[in-house]
């Protein structure tokens, strides 16, 4: 849709993460740029762009970043075009958390 852009909330969470994990900086910046230009109206739209994305309850989406080295958990409000970043973690740290609770 022309003029449609997703609003990504909590970009600071991304930058805080890449300060601690510099190898994550470029992949997270790329994800952020792609997400802002996206027109995600339903889960299938995300799946078309991110085949490895996983979908949890309450509109939570888990994105695999940098070949699954990192995981980004977001809540997507499709109708409003808003993505709330809830967690960015290494794969190992992600495995220690409950993604549906973050």
Secondary structure, 3 states (H helix, E strand, C coil): CCCCCCEEECHHHHHHHHHHCHHHHHHHHHHHHHHHHCCCCCHHHHHHHCCCCEECCCCEEEEEECCCCEEEEEEEECCCCEEEEEEEEEHHHHCCCCCCCC
